[in-house]
Amino acid sequence: MLKNIIKEFTNSEGNSKKKIENLVFLIVILIVTVLILNFILKSDKSSIKEEKSTSKVLANNNIDEEESFSNNTQKQLEKILSTIKGVGKVNVYISYSESSKTIAMYDEKTTTSSTEETDSSGGLRNTTSTQTQKDVIFSEKDGSQVPMTQKVVMPTIEGAIVTAQGAKNANIKTNIINAVKSATGLSIDKIQVFEMEV
């Protein structure tokens, strides 16, 4: 395409100074176009990088909260089960279906525009356009920006394993199963109780 344009300039009759000016003008327009496209593509890449860093911060927060939630639940169960008469020393393991989810706060901007058009035959056409833009809200903590959390959805408990010194006795084993059932909401088939090896 560029070769055809250059041939057209060199083959046509007329002022050679005018031809050179046109060629220089064309080259300047091409350079400006390339620079504008380069600027647009760079701004898109920076927004993608910002979104990736936000998700990494949220993921790190999830891991810390999930571990503390898991450990806290197990420790509380161990503490309460060890106070039941005849149970003795207790260890508890709880399995979860998935990790916790942190839901960030968003600043949501919605723009709606409606257009009503009437054609020459009297027909009416309504057009509605809606644009929504969601941006994560950040707060400053220790000199760095951290995404604000709307809520944290904790993982679902799938099962529990309990080892206890007194689990050899059937009544104590039943008491342990009922206590874990009440505390976690698990059905009896998802709770396993074993005698602890001394």
Steps between C-alpha positions, in 0.01 A plus 500: 500500500778742595691405185195582286468841661869576446476389133198724454696797633803432281305420180255789508586822334521824695708684748766274662506724808128438550557126465767503772279705732215252456732207564640659817146578616399136446801373697425740788139376515620137508742574786233681702258209447759246619574709811130531587444125460807429714368729776156336494646148522729595791210643703304174451795293625538712816134449594544124457807503727307695765217244497748213539665663804160553662413132470836400651437717807151354540637145464763557770234635735287188429779259598568672834131522593431142395787358709398696807133399453595132464739499795259695718210261428714192571641646823154595625368150428798338674451726801127432537527124431775455760265639766242223441516240779708195405633637168852591616757631255359588154630579151268636228546522123243683287488483119356780288336491158677804359699802605346816636401777261571867554260733325649843439308827514439660163419850389241430235407763244204436273414719204170456320403681183170478316434608143159537342489519120209552266538395139337660196204260506415588863654193663657547844820326610639508855864414563641466852870460569648422842868508592632379836850559632623329817816619675645341815504738799836524674596622847847595615662270757863533608583716200359265238160471339291200604162410347209554739308182584122491482471153652685172540313178422650229718545147368242227557588219742483163324610257770668452837734244650537485878745292700434481873636296791153403619357408157514127582179543705193505269313761711796740496542445125132586448537812714801611291310443173198696627720787622683525163166477317359787706807720459557449128160409358645185345293185464605199708640314197757776445641479855750227586615440859793273587674397819827688549815292522666567832 
